[in-house]
């Protein structure tokens, strides 16, 4: 008896069976993947935000400012290739002036700096805050072995007495391997342990046992001690009178001097006789004033004396004040209309030089870059 199905019907049944088998396999694989074979969970690492040690903003010329913050990553086993941060700048009334966001990185257990430049403010912020916004943690980013990667500085020379200060040094590879690149941050510290300004640079690769010249620059002069460099400029004027005969003339000179000085200048006055037999008394008096003013962080005394009086006596008095390098002798000069006068321009020059002075300390920090 022949088959009841034709050849065409058998082929259709075969296609249906094959298609159903494929569908079954696909569904079986999907269900097995979904319910039986679970993909590995992505564990997002978390850590404590690096501790912000301090932050500061500083002028670098005109309205342009820089900002810097020092941080310490307390996580000994984790670092971050992407750490997002925010600087916030406030005026003396606590009002927000501006914000600056950026991205940096850090390694496990690392202490370093976040540095921003080219910030345009109409006024220098009264205070600055720094915060972390988002950090992607990773177990990679271990610190470099100090024996393999180690740098030292030599021939350090800072020119802070020029309109565009610069720091020149030589950075040398003292490690066991070639260094791909080095990030360098220089802090300029004043006599009160304040960070006056900072600069950042990046070197090219440094060969094994090799070295490179390093230059960091600033577009404008350093702004040291605010009580001196920000108006009102402050000075203590100690007048040394040669004798009683010219005491009246000195009073007139001081009256004229006070009228000529602008509002941006503040000063105090003391008067001391400068007779041959009174040099010791005068030196003791001035030394007491110097100690008092130094304790109040006022780094300048201007010692005025008539040019026609004995230079020897003046030097004898000043020799007792050698420990106070802020004592500056200034002589009187002839007035165009006759008589003597205090040289206002010379005083202003001395005050300005103290705003462009050699810093107390230069601190250089480095980290190796990939």
Long-range contacts (C-beta under 8 A, 24 or more apart in sequence): 44-137, 45-78, 45-137, 45-138, 45-139, 46-137, 47-75, 47-78, 47-135, 47-137, 48-74, 48-75, 49-132, 49-135, 50-74, 50-83, 50-106, 50-132, 52-130, 52-131, 53-111, 54-195, 55-87, 55-128, 55-129, 55-130, 56-128, 56-195, 57-87, 57-89, 57-119, 57-121, 57-124, 57-125, 57-128, 58-124, 58-195, 58-196, 58-197, 58-198, 58-223, 59-124, 59-220, 59-223, 60-117, 60-197, 60-218, 60-219, 60-220, 61-218, 61-219, 61-220, 62-220, 63-120, 63-121, 63-122, 64-117, 64-118, 64-119, 64-120, 64-219, 65-119, 65-120, 65-121, 65-124, 65-125, 66-115, 66-116, 66-117, 66-118, 66-119, 66-197, 66-198, 67-100, 67-115, 67-116, 67-119, 67-128, 68-113, 68-114, 68-115, 68-116, 68-185, 68-187, 68-195, 68-198, 69-113, 69-114, 69-128, 69-130, 70-111, 70-112, 70-113, 71-106, 71-111, 71-112, 71-113, 71-114, 71-130, 72-110, 72-111, 73-106, 73-107, 73-108, 73-109, 73-110, 73-111, 74-109, 75-108, 75-109, 75-137, 76-108, 76-109, 77-108, 77-139, 78-108, 78-137, 78-138, 78-139, 78-141, 79-105, 79-106, 79-107, 79-108, 79-110, 79-137, 79-138, 79-140, 79-141, 79-142, 80-105, 80-106, 80-135, 80-136, 80-137, 80-138, 80-141, 81-105, 81-136, 81-138, 81-140, 81-141, 82-134, 82-135, 82-136, 83-132, 83-134, 83-135, 83-136, 84-132, 84-133, 84-134, 84-135, 85-114, 85-130, 85-131, 85-132, 85-133, 86-130, 86-131, 86-132, 86-133, 87-116, 87-128, 87-129, 87-130, 88-128, 88-129, 88-130, 88-131, 89-119, 89-121, 89-125, 89-128, 90-125, 90-126, 90-127, 90-128, 90-129, 91-123, 91-125, 91-126, 92-126, 97-121, 97-123, 97-125, 101-133, 105-141, 106-141, 107-141, 107-142, 107-143, 107-144, 107-367, 108-141, 108-142, 108-143, 109-143, 110-143, 110-367, 112-183, 112-185, 112-365, 112-367, 113-185, 113-198, 113-200, 113-365, 115-185, 115-198, 115-200, 117-200, 144-368, 146-175, 147-175, 147-176, 148-175, 148-176, 148-177, 149-175, 149-177, 149-179, 149-368, 150-174, 150-175, 151-175, 151-179, 151-182, 151-206, 151-366, 153-214, 153-364, 154-211, 156-362, 156-364, 158-188, 158-358, 158-359, 158-362, 160-188, 160-221, 160-222, 160-356, 160-357, 160-358, 160-359, 161-353, 161-356, 161-357, 161-358, 163-220, 163-221, 164-217, 164-218, 164-219, 164-220, 165-217, 165-218, 165-221, 165-222, 165-356, 166-215, 166-216, 166-217, 166-218, 167-199, 167-214, 167-215, 167-216, 167-217, 167-362, 168-213, 168-214, 168-215, 169-213, 169-214, 169-364, 170-211, 170-212, 170-213, 170-214, 171-203, 171-206, 171-211, 171-212, 171-214, 171-366, 172-206, 172-210, 172-211, 173-206, 173-207, 173-208, 173-209, 173-210, 173-211, 175-208, 176-208, 177-208, 178-205, 178-206, 178-207, 178-208, 179-205, 179-206, 179-368, 180-205, 180-368, 180-369, 180-370, 181-205, 181-368, 181-369, 181-370, 182-206, 182-366, 182-367, 182-368, 182-369, 183-366, 183-367, 183-368, 183-369, 184-214, 184-216, 184-364, 184-365, 184-366, 185-364, 185-365, 185-366, 186-216, 186-362, 186-363, 186-364, 186-365, 187-362, 187-363, 187-364, 187-365, 188-222, 188-359, 188-361, 188-362, 189-359, 189-360, 189-361, 189-362, 189-363, 190-224, 190-225, 190-359, 190-360, 191-225, 191-299, 191-360, 192-225, 192-297, 193-360, 194-225, 196-222, 196-223, 196-224, 196-359, 197-222, 197-223, 202-369, 221-355, 221-356, 222-355, 222-356, 222-357, 222-359, 223-355, 224-354, 224-355, 224-356, 224-357, 224-359, 225-297, 225-299, 225-354, 227-297, 227-298, 228-298, 228-299, 228-300, 228-351, 228-354, 228-355, 229-351, 229-354, 229-355, 231-263, 231-264, 232-263, 232-264, 232-265, 232-266, 233-264, 233-265, 233-266, 233-348, 233-351, 234-265, 234-266, 234-267, 234-298, 234-300, 235-265, 235-266, 235-267, 235-268, 235-298, 235-300, 235-301, 235-302, 235-347, 235-351, 236-267, 236-268, 236-269, 236-270, 236-289, 236-293, 236-298, 236-300, 236-301, 236-302, 237-267, 237-268, 237-269, 237-270, 237-301, 237-302, 237-304, 238-269, 238-270, 238-271, 238-272, 238-286, 238-289, 238-301, 238-302, 238-303, 238-304, 239-269, 239-270, 239-271, 239-272, 239-304, 239-305, 240-272, 240-273, 240-274, 240-282, 240-303, 240-304, 240-305, 240-309, 240-314, 240-317, 241-271, 241-272, 241-273, 241-274, 241-305, 241-306, 242-274, 242-275, 242-305, 242-306, 242-308, 242-309, 242-310, 243-273, 243-275, 244-273, 246-306, 249-339, 249-340, 250-306, 252-339, 253-332, 253-339, 253-340, 253-341, 253-342, 254-342, 256-341, 256-342, 257-341, 257-342, 257-344, 260-344, 261-344, 265-348, 274-305, 274-309, 274-313, 274-314, 274-317, 276-310, 276-313, 279-313, 279-316, 279-317, 282-317, 283-316, 283-317, 283-319, 283-320, 283-321, 284-320, 286-317, 286-320, 286-321, 286-327, 287-320, 287-321, 287-324, 290-321, 290-324, 290-326, 290-327, 294-324, 294-326, 299-326, 299-354, 300-326, 300-328, 300-350, 300-351, 300-354, 301-326, 301-327, 301-328, 302-328, 302-330, 302-347, 302-350, 303-327, 303-328, 303-329, 303-330, 304-329, 304-330, 304-331, 304-332, 304-342, 305-329, 305-331, 305-332, 306-331, 306-332, 306-340, 307-331, 307-332, 307-333, 326-354
